[in-house]
Amino acid sequence: MQDISEQFATFKDCLARRFIGQPAAGADDTSDLNDFILYLADEVWPFLPPVLREASYDARDKLPNADTISLDNTPTSFVDTIVSYGLSSDNDAAVEFLRRTVHDYITQTSAPPPPWGTTRTETCELCQRAVPLTYHHLIPRSTHTKVLKSKWHPERMLNSVAWLCRPCHTAVHHCATNIELARNFHTMELLLEREDLQKWKGYAAKQRFGVIQRK
């Protein structure tokens, strides 16, 4: 069964970048590249240590150095394909190709989340208007201690923000308490599932910023 985890998708992307970066036979033909990379990833993924297949920023302290990982059980199908496509000269070089891919994968999965300031959008993430924005802590700061103690979310999520205009920011806090926001509405996707915020979104999207509309 094909793996659809976030980690698998990351590994597949790392493998694709390694493949594309090599002057290998067939590398210019990208029409079937996705299927080819998916085949390679499916072949080798189950043979990687579980600690790698569950890699994340929160588990970064448990991740081994790529140079120390044993890859002796790398499937022959993977090795033969890497060699036949000219990505490596022999079996040992094919395993080294995999090791470099694993190194890329560990680096990417253990990287810290981006600083909230770098996630800034051009429009409000609720009403989609291009107006001055504020940042809304998706997990309110006043709840951080409780969130960690109750293990509702991993620590890396605590500083996640959404960029909202002031009216939408106020509407979000009006619809739920900080505890409710932290536990049940900690992403924009979850917030947008609320019927009351969908109604607010429809209203706010029609308002001209800074203008009071009267008939």
Solvent accessible surface area in square Angstrom, and as a share of the most:
residue,aa,sasa,rsa
1,M,241,1.08
2,Q,88,0.39
3,D,46,0.24
4,I,151,0.77
5,S,43,0.28
6,E,142,0.64
7,Q,41,0.18
8,F,5,0.02
9,A,46,0.36
10,T,18,0.11
11,F,0,0.00
12,K,39,0.17
13,D,65,0.34
14,C,0,0.00
15,L,1,0.00
16,A,20,0.15
17,R,130,0.48
18,R,63,0.23
19,F,7,0.03
20,I,104,0.53
21,G,61,0.58
22,Q,52,0.23
23,P,137,0.86
24,A,12,0.09
25,A,70,0.54
26,G,47,0.46
27,A,23,0.18
28,D,143,0.74
29,D,93,0.48
30,T,85,0.49
31,S,95,0.61
32,D,93,0.48
33,L,29,0.14
34,N,91,0.47
35,D,93,0.48
36,F,32,0.13
37,I,4,0.02
38,L,36,0.18
39,Y,93,0.35
40,L,1,0.00
41,A,0,0.00
42,D,49,0.25
43,E,52,0.23
44,V,1,0.00
45,W,11,0.04
46,P,81,0.51
47,F,90,0.37
48,L,4,0.02
49,P,41,0.26
50,P,80,0.51
51,V,53,0.31
52,L,0,0.00
53,R,76,0.28
54,E,119,0.54
55,A,2,0.01
56,S,30,0.19
57,Y,50,0.19
58,D,65,0.34
59,A,26,0.20
60,R,102,0.37
61,D,134,0.69
62,K,155,0.66
63,L,25,0.12
64,P,43,0.27
65,N,93,0.48
66,A,4,0.03
67,D,110,0.57
68,T,104,0.61
69,I,13,0.07
70,S,78,0.50
71,L,7,0.03
72,D,138,0.72
73,N,85,0.43
74,T,18,0.11
75,P,18,0.11
76,T,94,0.55
77,S,40,0.26
78,F,0,0.00
79,V,12,0.07
80,D,76,0.39
81,T,19,0.11
82,I,0,0.00
83,V,46,0.27
84,S,85,0.55
85,Y,78,0.30
86,G,50,0.49
87,L,13,0.06
88,S,13,0.08
89,S,98,0.63
90,D,73,0.38
91,N,91,0.46
92,D,117,0.61
93,A,32,0.25
94,A,0,0.00
95,V,37,0.21
96,E,75,0.34
97,F,0,0.00
98,L,1,0.00
99,R,44,0.16
100,R,82,0.30
101,T,0,0.00
102,V,1,0.00
103,H,101,0.45
104,D,39,0.20
105,Y,0,0.00
106,I,23,0.12
107,T,80,0.46
108,Q,84,0.37
109,T,21,0.12
110,S,27,0.17
111,A,49,0.38
112,P,91,0.57
113,P,60,0.38
114,P,89,0.56
115,P,93,0.58
116,W,97,0.34
117,G,40,0.39
118,T,98,0.57
119,T,56,0.32
120,R,132,0.48
121,T,45,0.26
122,E,154,0.69
123,T,45,0.26
124,C,0,0.00
125,E,49,0.22
126,L,0,0.00
127,C,3,0.02
128,Q,102,0.45
129,R,29,0.11
130,A,86,0.66
131,V,22,0.13
132,P,88,0.55
133,L,22,0.11
134,T,35,0.20
135,Y,83,0.32
136,H,0,0.00
137,H,26,0.12
138,L,14,0.07
139,I,0,0.00
140,P,7,0.04
141,R,164,0.60
142,S,93,0.60
143,T,4,0.03
144,H,33,0.15
145,T,110,0.64
146,K,94,0.40
147,V,0,0.00
148,L,76,0.38
149,K,173,0.73
150,S,47,0.30
151,K,176,0.74
152,W,52,0.18
153,H,20,0.09
154,P,50,0.31
155,E,121,0.54
156,R,100,0.37
157,M,39,0.17
158,L,16,0.08
159,N,97,0.50
160,S,38,0.25
161,V,18,0.10
162,A,0,0.00
163,W,11,0.04
164,L,0,0.00
165,C,0,0.00
166,R,134,0.49
167,P,54,0.34
168,C,0,0.00
169,H,19,0.08
170,T,77,0.45
171,A,16,0.12
172,V,0,0.00
173,H,76,0.34
174,H,163,0.73
175,C,28,0.17
176,A,11,0.09
177,T,82,0.47
178,N,59,0.30
179,I,71,0.36
180,E,76,0.34
181,L,0,0.00
182,A,0,0.00
183,R,131,0.48
184,N,75,0.39
185,F,39,0.16
186,H,31,0.14
187,T,39,0.22
188,M,19,0.08
189,E,122,0.55
190,L,52,0.26
191,L,1,0.00
192,L,45,0.22
193,E,130,0.58
194,R,51,0.18
195,E,123,0.55
196,D,61,0.32
197,L,3,0.01
198,Q,83,0.37
199,K,140,0.59
200,W,69,0.24
201,K,58,0.25
202,G,37,0.35
203,Y,120,0.45
204,A,1,0.00
205,A,52,0.40
206,K,158,0.67
207,Q,42,0.19
208,R,164,0.60
209,F,115,0.48
210,G,75,0.72
211,V,68,0.39
212,I,130,0.66
213,Q,93,0.41
214,R,196,0.72
215,K,253,1.07
